């Protein structure tokens, strides 16, 4: 083998190794990007679940307030009915 052939073989092998390294780095970069996007998606779902839970709790509290008000109105109406029966 001549020096020129050795140089060409060295350049070819070096180029192949560089291409392999670049491909591995790009693939790992995409894997990292996908993992970050998956994490961001999960975080968004968690926030939506927390918001839904908060809304449900608020709805329950409002329902309880309405039920208490309704019970108070029933009591008052019963008192008014009693007074009206006594008046008759």
C-alpha positions as CSV (number, residue, x, y, z in Angstrom):
1,X,0.0,0.0,0.0
2,X,1.2,3.4,-0.8
3,X,0.9,6.4,1.4
4,X,-1.8,7.8,-0.8
5,X,-4.0,4.7,-0.3
6,X,-3.3,4.7,3.4
7,X,-4.4,8.4,3.6
8,X,-7.5,7.7,1.7
9,X,-8.4,4.7,3.9
10,X,-7.7,6.8,7.0
11,X,-9.9,9.6,5.6
12,X,-12.7,7.2,4.7
13,X,-12.7,5.5,8.2
14,X,-12.5,8.9,9.9
15,X,-15.4,10.2,7.9
16,X,-17.5,7.0,8.6
17,X,-16.8,7.4,12.4
18,X,-17.7,11.0,12.3
19,X,-21.0,10.2,10.5
20,X,-21.8,7.5,13.1
21,X,-21.1,9.9,16.0
22,X,-23.3,12.6,14.4
23,X,-26.1,10.1,13.8
24,X,-25.9,8.9,17.4
25,X,-25.9,12.5,18.8
26,X,-28.9,13.4,16.6
27,X,-30.9,10.3,17.7
28,X,-30.1,11.0,21.3
29,X,-31.1,14.6,20.9
30,X,-34.5,13.6,19.4
31,X,-35.0,11.2,22.3
32,X,-34.3,13.9,24.8
33,X,-36.6,16.3,23.0
34,X,-39.4,13.6,23.0
35,X,-38.9,13.0,26.7
36,X,-39.2,16.7,27.5
37,X,-42.3,17.0,25.4
38,X,-43.8,14.0,27.1
39,X,-43.0,15.6,30.5
40,X,-44.6,18.9,29.5
41,X,-47.7,17.1,28.3
42,X,-48.0,15.2,31.6
43,X,-47.5,18.5,33.5
44,X,-50.3,20.1,31.4
45,X,-52.6,17.1,32.2
46,X,-51.8,17.3,35.9
47,X,-52.7,21.0,35.9
48,X,-55.9,20.3,34.1
49,X,-56.8,17.6,36.6
50,X,-56.1,20.0,39.5
51,X,-58.3,22.6,37.9
52,X,-61.1,20.1,37.4
53,X,-60.8,19.0,41.0
54,X,-60.9,22.6,42.2
55,X,-63.9,23.3,40.1
56,X,-65.7,20.2,41.4
57,X,-65.0,21.2,45.0
58,X,-66.3,24.7,44.3
59,X,-69.4,23.3,42.8
60,X,-70.0,21.0,45.8
61,X,-69.5,24.0,48.2
62,X,-72.0,26.1,46.1
63,X,-74.5,23.2,46.1
64,X,-74.2,22.9,49.9
65,X,-74.8,26.7,50.2
66,X,-77.9,26.4,48.0
67,X,-79.2,23.4,50.0
68,X,-78.8,25.3,53.3
69,X,-80.6,28.3,51.8
70,X,-83.4,26.1,50.5
71,X,-83.7,24.5,53.9
72,X,-83.9,27.9,55.6
73,X,-86.6,28.9,53.1
74,X,-88.6,25.8,53.8
75,X,-88.4,26.5,57.5
76,X,-89.6,30.1,57.0
77,X,-92.4,28.9,54.6
78,X,-93.6,26.4,57.2
79,X,-93.7,29.2,59.8
80,X,-95.6,31.4,57.5
81,X,-98.1,28.6,56.7
82,X,-98.5,28.0,60.4
83,X,-99.3,31.7,61.0
84,X,-101.8,31.7,58.1
85,X,-103.6,28.6,59.5
86,X,-103.8,30.3,62.9
87,X,-105.2,33.5,61.4
88,X,-108.0,31.6,59.5
